[in-house]
Amino acid sequence: MVIGIDFDNTIVSYDALFHKVAVEQGAVPTSTLRTKLAVRDHLRAIDKEDLWTEMQGYVYGARMAEADAYPGVLNFFKWARANGITLCIVSHKTRHPFIGPAYDLHQAARRWIETHLIDENGDLLPASRVFFEMTKEEKLNRIGTLGCDWFIDDLPEILLAPKFPKHVSPMLFDPDAHHTAVPTMPRLATWNAIQRHFEQACNSKP
């Protein structure tokens, strides 16, 4: 089995880090909810869209090492390795921010993987199975060419895209229940639930 996984907001949670950075910069009150969306919505409400855009580049670049993995991600990667399941990361992100310093966002993300997706036995995912594409179209093409059986993403627009590969089963990661109306695919809120889903799938094979 080959399972493809998105990176930002699927493997990596930025909620605490965006709140921390926004408070450090005096961009939001400390009482703002500790979520990425709450920070974004506050800045947009006070007409600070450019600040929000620049903050994203700063977080995904200079501060990337401080981002957290979602609970259960490491256990899922360990379980997949122990059971002979191939995992791939396929993400789309620009190499440099639209505004602000020209951080290499791909390099920052790869460093995060090297330092966070590890255990006492070494890397949980080889670098050869990590792909950062520049556009959504290139991401969809990569998912198809990798021969994924499943692809896990937090964005319905990817999983429901007309060019999403027909042979790949989509799974929506929705930890905050933002997409309760999305039809026709498993919608799971935790990595523990995702692991149970695939454990059951493996156990049901003859």
Residue pairs with C-beta under 8 A, 6 or more apart in sequence:
1 85
1 86
1 149
1 150
1 198
1 201
1 202
2 85
2 86
2 87
2 88
2 146
2 147
2 148
2 149
2 150
3 80
3 85
3 86
3 87
3 88
3 148
3 149
3 150
3 151
3 152
3 198
4 87
4 88
4 89
4 90
4 143
4 146
4 148
4 150
4 151
4 152
4 168
5 11
5 87
5 88
5 89
5 90
5 151
5 152
5 153
6 89
6 90
6 91
6 151
6 152
6 153
6 154
6 155
6 158
6 173
7 89
7 90
7 91
7 93
7 109
7 132
8 14
8 60
8 91
8 93
8 109
9 36
9 154
10 70
10 152
10 153
10 154
10 173
11 69
11 70
11 73
11 89
11 117
12 67
12 68
12 69
12 70
12 112
13 67
13 68
13 69
13 70
13 175
14 36
14 59
14 67
15 34
15 35
15 36
16 34
16 68
17 59
17 63
17 66
17 67
17 68
18 35
18 36
18 39
18 40
18 55
18 59
19 28
19 32
19 33
19 34
19 35
19 36
19 38
19 39
20 66
21 55
21 58
21 59
21 63
22 28
22 32
22 39
22 42
22 43
22 55
23 30
23 32
25 55
27 39
27 42
27 43
27 48
27 51
27 55
28 38
28 39
28 42
28 43
29 42
32 38
32 39
32 42
35 176
37 176
39 52
39 55
40 52
43 49
43 51
43 52
43 55
44 52
50 99
53 97
53 98
53 99
54 97
54 99
54 100
56 97
57 96
57 97
57 98
57 99
57 100
57 101
57 103
57 105
58 97
58 100
58 101
58 103
59 67
60 93
60 97
60 103
60 105
60 108
60 109
61 97
61 101
61 103
61 104
61 105
61 108
62 101
62 103
62 108
64 105
64 108
64 109
64 111
64 112
65 108
65 111
65 112
65 115
67 112
69 116
69 117
70 175
70 190
70 191
71 190
71 191
71 192
72 190
72 191
72 192
72 194
72 195
73 117
73 191
74 117
74 119
74 124
75 191
75 192
75 195
76 191
76 194
76 195
77 87
77 117
77 124
77 125
78 119
78 124
79 85
79 195
79 199
80 86
80 87
80 198
81 87
81 124
83 202
85 198
85 202
86 129
87 125
87 129
88 129
88 130
88 131
88 146
88 148
89 113
89 125
89 129
89 130
89 131
90 131
90 133
90 139
90 142
90 143
90 146
90 148
90 151
91 109
91 131
91 132
91 133
91 139
92 132
92 133
92 134
92 135
92 136
92 138
92 139
93 105
93 106
93 109
93 132
93 134
94 105
94 134
95 104
95 105
95 106
95 134
96 102
96 103
96 104
96 105
97 103
97 105
106 132
109 132
110 127
110 130
110 132
113 125
113 127
113 130
114 123
114 127
117 123
117 124
117 125
118 124
131 142
131 146
133 139
133 141
133 142
136 157
136 158
136 161
137 163
139 158
140 158
140 161
140 163
140 164
140 165
141 163
143 151
143 164
143 165
143 168
144 165
144 167
144 168
148 165
148 168
149 168
149 169
150 168
150 169
150 170
150 171
150 198
151 158
151 159
151 164
151 168
151 169
151 170
151 171
152 171
152 172
152 173
152 194
153 159
153 170
153 171
153 172
153 173
154 172
154 173
154 174
154 175
156 172
156 179
156 182
158 164
159 170
159 171
159 172
159 182
159 185
160 170
160 182
164 170
169 185
170 185
171 185
171 186
171 187
171 188
171 194
171 197
172 179
172 182
172 185
172 186
172 187
172 188
173 188
173 189
173 194
174 180
174 182
174 187
174 188
174 189
175 189
175 190
176 189
177 189
179 187
180 187
186 197
188 194
188 197
